Amino acid sequence: MSPTLSMKRIEIVIDAGKLEELISLLMEAGAKGYTVIRRVGGLGSRGTRSPNDVLWDEGNSVVILACKADQAAKIMQGLCPKLKKFGGMCLISDCEWLEGPAASY
């Protein structure tokens, strides 16, 4: 079996209009990589949001990243005060990172 690293997985669902501000916050906290999935929908505090609705001009985005626990703490410290303003949600869970070339952790 290949070696793994214990990491934190962070998933953030946010209004697409706040995505650039979120990415700036992640970069300021020293994040080394992330994945963005645009035009996602679901049911949340702002009601149902459907990416298939042609009248829906601004959707949600999901940002996913994995980092070491100390890095996650820095990200959460910066994100917590902003999340109320941004709306959306943030999930943090433990995960294992399969070591390979060019890791972005």
N, C-alpha and C positions, 0 to 999 in steps of 0.2 A: 504494500500500500504506500502511496506517495505521502510525504509529510504535509501536514496542514498547520495553519496558524489560527489561533482563536482570535476572532474579530467581532466587531459590532456591525450589524446591518442596519442602515438607516433608510427608511422609505418616507418620503415627504410628498403629499398630494397638495398642490397649491394652484391658485388661479394663475393662468398663463401670463396675465399681465404683471405678476409679481416675480416671474421666473428669473429675470436678469438680476433683480435685487437679491434673490435667494442665492444665486450662483456667486455673486460678489461676496455675500456673507460666508459661503463655504470656502471661497478662496482666501478670504481674510483669516479664517480659522485654520488654514493650512491643509485643506483637503487636497489630495493628490489625484483624485479621479472621481468621476460620477457618471451616471447614465441618465438621460432625459427621455421620457416617453411623452409625446405631445398628444393633445386632443383625446383625453380620456374622460369618461363619464362615470356616473354613479349617483348614489343618494347620500346626501350629507346635510350639514346645517343650512346650506343655501338651497335645499330642495334637490329635485332630480335634475341632473345635467346629462344630456345626451349628445355625444359627438356626431351622431347621425342627423341631428336637427340642422337643416340648412340655414335657419335663422340664428343659430348659435354662433355669434362672431368671435367670442372669446371663451375658450374652454379651460379645462384643467390640464395640468401637467404633473407627471410623477417623476421625482428625482430619487434615484437609488444609488447608494454608495456603501462601501464596506471600509472600515478603518479600525485601527487599534483603539482600545478602550480610552486611553488618555486623549486621543484625537476626537473621539466621539464626545467626550466631556466638554472639550473646547467648542465643538460645533453646537452642542445643546445650550451652552452658556450664551452664545450669541443668538441662537434661534428662539429660545424661550420667550424673550420679550417681544420679538417680532411676530411670532406665530399668531398672536391675538389680532394683530393688525392685518396680517396676510390672509387669515382664514385658512381653511384646509386642515390637514392633520399630519402628525409625524409618528411613526412607529419605529421602535428600537428593539432589536432582538440579537441574541447571541448567534453566531454562525462560525463556520470553519471555512477558511480560504485555502484552496488547494494550491500549493506552491507551484509556480511555473515561471517561464521567462517574462521579463519586463513587468513585474508586479507594480501596481499603482497604489500601494498602501504605505 
